[in-house]
Amino acid sequence: MTVMKTASKARRRAITMGVLFLLFALAILILFTPGVEQGQKTTFAFSEARSESFVIGNLVFATRFGLYLMAALCAFAGAWQLAKGFEHVNVVLGIVAGFFVVAFLTWAARGQSMNLTGMARSSLLRAIPITLAALSGVMCERSGVINIGIEGMMLMGAFLSAVTGSLGRSVWAGLFGAMLGGALMAGLLAILAIRYKVDQVIAGTAINILATGLTSYLSSRYLQSGSLNSPPTFRPVPVPLLSRIPIIGPAVFNHTVPVYLTMILVVLIQVMLYYTRWGLRTRAVGEHPQAADTLGVNVFKIRYINVLLGGVVAGLGGAYLVLSSVARFDELMTAGKGFIGLAAMIFGKWNPVGALGSSLIFGFADSLQTRLAILAVPIPSQFLLMAPYLVTMVVLAGVVGQSRAPAADGVPYEKE
Amino acid sequence: MGNQEVEDPRTGNAQEHQGETGEAPEGGPSQAGRRGRFRGLVLPAMAIITALIIGALFIAITDESVYEAFRDGIGQGIVRAFLVIGRAYGAFYVGAFGNPVQIVRAIFSGSSTQILRAIYPITETLRIATPYIFAGLAVAFGFQGGLFNIGAEGQYFVAGLTSVFVGYSLRGVPQIIHLPLALLAGMVGGALWAAIPGYLKGKTGAHEVINTIMMNYIAFRLAEFMLDVGGPMARGDGRPVSPDIQPSAYLPQFFPNRIDLRVNLGIVLALAVAWLVWWLLYKTTLGYEIRTVGLNPRAARYAGMNVPRTILVTMAISGALAGLSAATDILGVLHFMPNAFYSGYGFDAIALALLGKSHPGGVVLASLLFGALRAGARNMQGIARVPIDITSVLQGLIIVFIAAPEIIRMIYRLRQPVKGEMLTLTRGWG
């Protein structure tokens, strides 16, 4: 009976997905096409004015044509899903959502030009702090410690990076300070969560409040004069050869060191988590600490290490905010990026590469709203900014596949 | 419903609750009435005192005049440090409770203007405590039902929107109707905003912590959209604020001819609601169900309770309480809603609920303390030049010490408690 139940459930889900794809097509036709005037054209530009990469021609096409094409693709996917069914329906959902976004951009840029390379570039830049925050969450939660204090760790990292960067007159000193700041807050979380077995959500909340208070207090005491709050900033370092690839080059390979560092960290943590002894132990401790302990893994040690490393990564996220452009610490400058990172972690299914992917989506939504303001699109930017949070809630509700936390996440370990 | 004898969901014995319901279900029957009740106050008191001591050290360490004095000698340095701390906490006390000498003198002078001026700090403490009580009750109510409502901040914003809308859009309605309607609008706004994560939790098991955080940010954007210049609820004079509410929606101030004494009927409402919450939790079937679900949802289900529905109701009531904090703030003090006002109540409320051990009475006491902290810190910043953010440091420390009582026990060498006194308020992401 349960088998039948799950079978009918899967069937219902398949049909829902097909209908959803068709609705996407319908939405494109209803929402976007009426606003398009006869003969209007959309221009997607690919090269940045200042880049010296091979110049690629702009893509110019009739807006109507673009919209109809995207609607047709969505409708085709929907029909196929209803008739035959896709094997990896979630992947198709992503692709169809992509079609919808392209249609949206086509409509938004009608009669005008939109620089897609610049867009990709700014999406990536905005995704970096979110990615680091999400990676911090992955590190901690994979070992079974909920980290809601990412925001506080980032804030402390940002604060100390401004101070040490100013004192040492060096971006590297700033990076070091940030790692230290994040680790300090993470150390507190680790002691509270592992040693004192405090409710981890509450420990994280305490860290957020404490970090907010400490950094705001100290900054109004010491950082107003400026000598302690004027760190240098990273300069872009184009990667030789790679940065000359059209489109991808300027978008991905012409950035500051922290951006590359983040990308390397994503790959590194992904590989470490799934292909090294440390990773296996971490995952074991996060899923079934008793079993890991029986096999001789020191649960507490693994958790301490992971939480501290998570703090270091979160601190880097704070440093990025300070050392990449603004070159100063401002009170509450993280502005919720730690919490968005938490969402990205869940959206990315507790997986480093997934975290990067979802951070990119969040970064895209963020950069899209500034572009739309320039294009004078009559959609309030606030609604676009809501999108990542809404998507997270939808994902969490299990509509788009399950995102499952490590089994022992948030459960203090007590040695028998 | 009604005034029935309420059983302890944990032991099945009909016994009086002492606000220890935030603790682990396996805690067993609490050992003794009177001494246990007294001991319940020791830890919070110790936590507050310890936080204040660390805060004092922090103030001294970050004061340059202390370092200069230490250069002249250790004795002078220590004296200077105590002076700095004394001045800071002195200003703090005066800001929170008034200058005792001035109060006594004013009372003897018999002049009402002087008395009012002398008790101004106390009225400010009460005014700030009002939204705190509601927000603290909101989070505490969630804790009682096993839910961690981090979304009080977002519920505050949405409730602010609904409440201010009723406040300024209804015209020519007598106060006796308009004011309750505006309050109700705030409650409904907060309740609806909180009910969504509650529904999702009950229906899909999606963790309310993440969902309420997400709803917070959605609420911020919503408020920004509504109140931004040119937005649907903006005043229309180029400022990102809502129109002023009608005087008929004002929560009456106690001293109508002294505008600066902003304490209003809200504080009475807050105390009444705190009692109501206590009654609901400990004297009604619904409260019993909520606490049972909070302690052990599986047992609640076997006992025939509708767990998803109870979760939904718990969140809705919690949101309504958070909504009241916004409504009283706007109807009693601000009289309009500004854009992007970061209230901070949502996060402070977590500290309040913890400090009050999720018991309505405890929350009221904790809120009065926090009201005093904020009122005092403002004076401390003005007179002793100590940044106001010291309150966040103190609050963070208080949460740490309350959540990890072992630290306090270690410092003061207190006796180890009966097993299972640890706080388990939330469960994993689930």
Chai-1 contact restraints between the chains, C-beta under 6 A:
chainA,res_idxA,chainB,res_idxB,connection_type,confidence,min_distance_angstrom,max_distance_angstrom,comment,restraint_id
A,L192,B,A404,contact,1.0,0.0,6.0,A-B,restraint_1
A,Y196,B,A404,contact,1.0,0.0,6.0,A-B,restraint_2
A,Y196,B,E406,contact,1.0,0.0,6.0,A-B,restraint_3
A,V198,B,A403,contact,1.0,0.0,6.0,A-B,restraint_4
A,V198,B,A404,contact,1.0,0.0,6.0,A-B,restraint_5
A,D199,B,L423,contact,1.0,0.0,6.0,A-B,restraint_6
A,D199,B,L425,contact,1.0,0.0,6.0,A-B,restraint_7
A,D199,B,T426,contact,1.0,0.0,6.0,A-B,restraint_8
A,V201,B,F148,contact,1.0,0.0,6.0,A-B,restraint_9
A,V201,B,V209,contact,1.0,0.0,6.0,A-B,restraint_10
A,V201,B,T426,contact,1.0,0.0,6.0,A-B,restraint_11
A,I202,B,A403,contact,1.0,0.0,6.0,A-B,restraint_12
A,T205,B,I350,contact,1.0,0.0,6.0,A-B,restraint_13
A,A206,B,G396,contact,1.0,0.0,6.0,A-B,restraint_14
A,A206,B,I399,contact,1.0,0.0,6.0,A-B,restraint_15
A,A206,B,V400,contact,1.0,0.0,6.0,A-B,restraint_16
A,I209,B,F347,contact,1.0,0.0,6.0,A-B,restraint_17
A,I209,B,S392,contact,1.0,0.0,6.0,A-B,restraint_18
A,I209,B,Q395,contact,1.0,0.0,6.0,A-B,restraint_19
A,I209,B,G396,contact,1.0,0.0,6.0,A-B,restraint_20
A,L210,B,G396,contact,1.0,0.0,6.0,A-B,restraint_21
A,T212,B,S392,contact,1.0,0.0,6.0,A-B,restraint_22
A,G213,B,D389,contact,1.0,0.0,6.0,A-B,restraint_23
A,G213,B,S392,contact,1.0,0.0,6.0,A-B,restraint_24
A,G213,B,V393,contact,1.0,0.0,6.0,A-B,restraint_25
A,G213,B,G396,contact,1.0,0.0,6.0,A-B,restraint_26
A,L214,B,V393,contact,1.0,0.0,6.0,A-B,restraint_27
A,S216,B,D389,contact,1.0,0.0,6.0,A-B,restraint_28
A,Y217,B,P387,contact,1.0,0.0,6.0,A-B,restraint_29
A,Y217,B,D389,contact,1.0,0.0,6.0,A-B,restraint_30
A,Y217,B,I390,contact,1.0,0.0,6.0,A-B,restraint_31
A,S220,B,P387,contact,1.0,0.0,6.0,A-B,restraint_32
A,R221,B,T62,contact,1.0,0.0,6.0,A-B,restraint_33
A,F339,B,I213,contact,1.0,0.0,6.0,A-B,restraint_34
A,P380,B,F225,contact,1.0,0.0,6.0,A-B,restraint_35
A,Q382,B,R221,contact,1.0,0.0,6.0,A-B,restraint_36
A,Q382,B,E224,contact,1.0,0.0,6.0,A-B,restraint_37
A,Q382,B,F225,contact,1.0,0.0,6.0,A-B,restraint_38
A,L385,B,R221,contact,1.0,0.0,6.0,A-B,restraint_39
A,M386,B,I218,contact,1.0,0.0,6.0,A-B,restraint_40
A,M386,B,R221,contact,1.0,0.0,6.0,A-B,restraint_41
A,Y389,B,M214,contact,1.0,0.0,6.0,A-B,restraint_42
A,Y389,B,Y217,contact,1.0,0.0,6.0,A-B,restraint_43
A,Y389,B,I218,contact,1.0,0.0,6.0,A-B,restraint_44
A,T392,B,M214,contact,1.0,0.0,6.0,A-B,restraint_45
A,M393,B,N211,contact,1.0,0.0,6.0,A-B,restraint_46
A,M393,B,M214,contact,1.0,0.0,6.0,A-B,restraint_47
A,L396,B,A206,contact,1.0,0.0,6.0,A-B,restraint_48
A,L396,B,I210,contact,1.0,0.0,6.0,A-B,restraint_49
A,A397,B,L200,contact,1.0,0.0,6.0,A-B,restraint_50
A,A397,B,T204,contact,1.0,0.0,6.0,A-B,restraint_51
A,A397,B,A206,contact,1.0,0.0,6.0,A-B,restraint_52
A,G398,B,T204,contact,1.0,0.0,6.0,A-B,restraint_53
A,A405,B,W429,contact,1.0,0.0,6.0,A-B,restraint_54
A,D409,B,G428,contact,1.0,0.0,6.0,A-B,restraint_55
A,D409,B,W429,contact,1.0,0.0,6.0,A-B,restraint_56
A,G410,B,G428,contact,1.0,0.0,6.0,A-B,restraint_57
A,V411,B,G428,contact,1.0,0.0,6.0,A-B,restraint_58
